[in-house]
Amino acid sequence: MYRRGADTPINTSYYTEVLRPGTTISCSSLMIGPIRCGVTALMAGVLGLAAVVAAEPQHSPSTLLPLETIWNGVLPAAPAWPPVHSQGRLFVALRDGHVAAVNLADGQLAWDVEQTVVAQPAVGDRLLFVAGEDELVALETATGTKIWSIPLDAPLSAPLVWNMQWLIATLDVGTVVALRGDDGGAVWRRTLDAGIEVAPALAGDRMYVSLMDGGLVALSLVSGESLWERQLKGAPQQVLPLDDLFVGAADNNFYRLSRIDGAEQWRWPTGGDIVGVAAVDEERVFFSSLDNFVWALDRASGVQRWREPSAARPTAGPSYVGDLLVFGGLSQQINFYDPSDGTSYGSVRVPTDLAFPPVHLPGAVGDPTLVFVTGDGRLQALMIWLTP
């Protein structure tokens, strides 16, 4: 079922060195914050090392590229939810009512158990947490054996979240439940004023919950007590909690909010709803929007550093992998960008449309770096090419 080699073609195109036109200046009278105006290939290879095209030098070569395929596989059925990974395995809930575990070293199927899953699973502390229609189940990651299960009084409405022995479940009645990961015991539960569709974000002793009515609530992770609430004009996406909170919303704005009380530090308007969670480096914050753009803003001021159009409709935000941004939407193509100015470093083409964003696997040299899952259940693992 799984094999290394050339059964499934992959086309790749990269730039070894990249020349970019002059910098774009972007001004917005709608910009809210301290500053309003800011500075805003090819040959095909198959199943292996990417073909390379040289351009007039200006940008340094990437440490991430080129990539090579190390294995290809086919799942027993099409995927139902984005995969999760831990300790050398990829876990995928399938549309046929099963959950599969795949070894990331070689793509071989480790186990496959019958289990209906109605929301994205979570994994941690050697357990895979999955929710059925009326129960929450913990499976042993090594074997798929059921360790514990508890009944649910309502279906899940958002992905499960695991963090440092805490398991967070959100029910479609607007209830947040904090559980112990080792045995499923309830620590606290709190019902909020609106429904929840995106995963809560955990940081330190706080949890940030995005509500469908535009509310953003900070809760104590220890007790569930409400610490503050902020109302936006559109439903917020998942929060990225760092020194402050970075979050996009369905009001076509991207926000930086204070962690202390939710006060607005700045916001930037776009032409479409923000999708998914943001990514950051020390200077910039990156996100995607439904007007098919990938954006970079100054992390401190909110000024636009750059934006680049995408041919694919986004399903999530970009991710930071190595020294590049990686972005894939509803298409067969994964694009690589220079975070500093949006320069394209090329692309990878997969056999059929992606089901979910690429999975980034930080690991040792020679281990898979990216894994792609397509809508029809194909898997492809890439790693950084090791020069002979």
N, C-alpha and C positions, 0 to 999 in steps of 0.2 A: 504493500500500500504506500509506503514511504521509501524514497530512494534518493541517493545523491546522484547527480548527473544531469543529462541533457534531455529529459523528457518534456520539460516545460520551458519554452523559450522566454528569455527576458531581453529586452532592448534597453541599452543604457547609453547615455550621452553626457559627457562632462567637459568642462573647460579646465585645462591645467592652469592657465593664467587668463584673467578676464579683463577686458577693457569695457568701461562703462561710459556712456555719454555724460554731459555736464549735470551737476546736481540740480534737482528740481526745487524751486522755492514754493512753499505752500502757505497761503494765508487764509484764515477763516474768520469772518466777522462773528461767527457763532461760537468760536472757541471761548470756553468759560475757564478762567484761571488767570494766573499772573502774566502769561505771555500769550499773544494771539497769533503770531506769525512765526513759522519755523521752516527749517530746511528739511524741508522734506527730502546638434553642435557637432560638424557633428557626424558621427558614424555609428551604425548599429552593431552591437555585439550580441551573442546569444549565450545565455546560461553561464556566464563566466565573467571574465575581466572586461570592464567597460572599454570601449574604443575611446580614444582621446583626440581632441582637436585643439590645436594651439591657436591663440590669438595674440595680438600685440600685448606685451606684458604690462600689467598695472597692478593687479591683485596677486597676492602670493597663492601658491597652491594650497588646497585644503588638506588638513590632516585626516579628514574623514574619507575623502575620495582618492582613488577609485574604490568601488566596492566589487566584491565577487560573490556569486551564489555558491553556497556550500551545501544546501540540500533543498529539495522540493518535496511536497507531500500533498495528499488529498485527505480531508477529513471524512469521517463516515457519513456526514450529512452537512447541509449548509449551516453556517453559524447563525445563532439567534441574537447574541449580545457580544459586545466587545470582549476580547479575551483578557485574562489577567495572567501574571506570571510570578513565580517564586521558586528559588532554589533549583534552577535548571530545568523547569518545566513550564509549559504553556497550557492554560486551562481554558477550554472553550465550551460554552453551553450551546447545544445544537437544536435545530428546529424539529428534530424527530423525538424530542423528549429525553435526550441523553446528555451527559457531560463527558467530555473527552480530555485526557491529559496527554500531552505530546512532549517527548524528550527534546530539549532544545539543542543538544549536542549533535543529534543525527536525524531528527524528524520522525523517529519511530513512535508509534502509538504505545503509551505506557499502560493506560487503562481506559475503559469506557463503561460507564454505569448508567443505569436508567434513572433519570431524575428530571422532572419538569422544572423549568426555570423561568420565572416571570420578570426578572430584573437582572441587571448586570451583577455578577458575583463579586465577592471580595476575597482576598487571600492574605493570610498572615499567621505566624506562629505555627506553621506546619498544618494548618487547617484551611480548607476551601469552604467558604460560606455561600450557600445558594438558597434562594427563596422559591418555594412552590406557591400554588394558589392559596393554601391555608396553613403552611408550615415553613419554618426556617430550619435549615439543616446544615450541620458541619460535617464535611467529609475529610478524611485523612488524605493529605496531598500525596503521600507515597503510594497508597493502594486504592483510593476511592471508597474505602470503608466508612460507613456512617458512624460518627462518634457521638453525636447528640442531635436531637430535634426538639423544637418547641412549637406549639400551635400559634398561629397568627389570627387575630380577630378582625383583620382587614388585609387586603392585598397590598404589596409594596407599591410605592409610586415613584421611587427614584433608586439609583444604584446603592447597594450596600457600601458601607465605608468601614475599614478596619484601620486602627492606629494605636499602637502601643497597648495591646490587650483590650482596647475598647472596640466594640462592634456597634455601629449605628445603623438602625433601620428606620425608614420613613414610610408611614402608612398612608393610604389614599384618603383618609379622613383628616389629614393634616397633623397627625401625631408623630412625634419623634421619640424613639425608644432607644435608650442606651443599655447595652447588654455586656456581660462579661464574655469574652471570646472563648474561654476555656470550657465553659459549661452552658452558656446561653442564659444564665440567670439575669433577670432584669435589675438594673441599678436605679433607673428612674425613667419616667415617661412624661412628655409634655405635649399638650394639644395646642396648636397655634391657630391663628385666625384665618388662614388660607391654606390651599393645597401646596404640595411640594413636588417638583418634577426633576430637579437637579440635585446631585449629591451634596450634602453638607460638607463644609471644609473645616478641618480640625487644625488648630495651632496652639501649642502650649496648653493652657487650661481653659481655652475657649472653643466654641463651635459657632460657625457662621452659616445660617440657614437662609437660602433664597426662596421667596414665596411667589406663587403665581400671580398674586395681586399687586406685585411691585415692591413688596416689603422685603427688607433684609434685617434679620434678627441675629443678635449676638447672645448666645446662651453660655452659661457656665457648664463646662464639660463635666464637672464633678457632681453638680446638683440639678442641672437643667434650668436653673433660675435665669430669667430674662435680664440681660445687662443693659441693652439698648436696642432700639429699632429705628431704622431709616426707611423712608418711603421714596421709591423711585417712580418714574412715570411709566416704566415698562418692567416686565418680569426680569429680574437679574439672572444671569447665568451662574455657574459655579465660581466661587470666590477663590482668588489666589492670595492667601494671607501671608504677608511678609512684614516689612517694617510698617507698611500700611496695607490696605485692602485694594486689590486691583480686580475690577469686575466690569463686564459688559452687560448690556441690558437690551430688552426688546423695544426700547424707545430710541434706538439708533445712536446711543451714546456709550462711550467707554469712560469709566470713572476710576479715580483714585480717592478712597475714603479713609478717614482716620480710624485706626483700630480702637482708639480710646472711646469714641462716641459716635462713629459713623459720619462725622462731618465731612462735607465735600472739600477735597483739596484742589481738584481740577476735574474737568470732563472734556471729552473731545467728540464732536458729532461725526457720524458716518452716514453713508447712503443706504444702510440696511442694518437689520438686527445683528448684534454680536453673537458669535457662535462659540460655545465651549469655553474652556479655561485658558487664561493667558499664559505666556512664557516670558521670562525676563533674563537680562544679563545685568551687569553692574550699572549700565547707563540707560538701557532702553527696556520698553515693555512691548510685546508683540501679541497680535491677535488677528482674527479673521472675521469678516462680516459678510452678510448675505447679498451685498452688492458685488460679491466676488472680488474682494481685495484682501491682501495681506498687508497689515499695517505695522509700523514701528513708531512709537512715540517716545519722547524724552521721559525717562522715568520720574525725574524730579519735577519738571514743569508741565508736562503734557503736550509740549510742542511736537508737531509732526516731524519726524526724521526722514521717513520715506513711506511710500506705499507702492505695491506692485499688484497688477491685475492677475487674476487666476482664471484659467479656462474652466476649472472645475468648481462646482458648487460646494462650499465647505460643509463638513459635518462636525468639525472640531477646530480648535485653534492649532497653530503651528507648534512644533516641539523643538527644543534645543538639543541637538545631537552633535557631540564633538565641537567643532568650531563653526557649524552651520545650522541654519533653521531648516527643518524638514516639514513639508506640507503636502498633504494628499486629501482630495475631496472625492466626490462621486465621479470618478474617472479611472482610467487605467494608468495614470501617470503620477509619479511622486516627484516633487520639485525641491531643489536645494537652493537656498539663498544665503548670501553673505549678510550677517546680522547688522553690519555697520552701515550699509547703504542699499541693501536689497538686490545687489548684483546676482544674477542667476549663475549658479555653478553647475547647471545641467539638470538631468532628470533620469529617472528609472521608469521603465514601462513594464507593467505586469500583465499577465495573460488576459484577465477579465477585470471588470470594475471592482474596486476595493469595497469591502463591506464596512470597514472601520479604518481609522487612522493607523499608520504604521506603529508597531510596538517597538519602543526603544529598550534595548537590553544592555545596560552598563555592565561590563564584565571584563574578564582577562583578555589579553591579546590572543587572537585565534578563535575566540568565542563569537557567536552571532552578535551583530550589532543592531540590525533591524529585522523584524519579521513582518511580512505582509499577509493578510487574510482577505481573500476575495469573496464576493457574494455567493459564489457557487462552491465554496469550501476548499479552495486551493490554498496552500501555504508555501511561502518562499522565505528562506533565511539568507541574509546577506552579512558578510563581514568585511572589514577593512582588508584590502589586498596586502598580503605580506610579500614584499619584494624577495624573489628567490635569491 
